[in-house]
Amino acid sequence: MEDEIDPREAARNRRRDHDADAEARDLMRPGMGKVFKQIQDAQRKAADESPAAPSTARRKRQTPPKR
């Protein structure tokens, strides 16, 4: 009978699990899609502004200038 959990311990586990899932539930609220899109747009903008990879930079320098 050692496998049985004390009711107080079971309640404590449920509260812990509920609190751990709170952040995920928070993102499912109405209107959070807009926030998610804003985050994605900011990440995309940051990635576009990051310096080019060395191989890409070399290729750009080797191309003749347009007249």
C-alpha positions, 0 to 999 in steps of 0.5 A: 500500500506504499504506492498510494499518495496522501491526499495532501500530496496529490493536491500539491502535485495538481497545483504544481502541474497547474502552475507549470501549465499556466504559461502555455495557457496564457499564450492561448488567450484571445488576442495572443495571436497578434503578440505571437505574430509581432514576436515572429516579425521582430525575429525575422527583422533581426535575422534580416539585419544580421551580418551576411555569412562570410561566403556570401560576403565574398561572393558579393565583393567579387561581382563587378559593380553595375554601371 
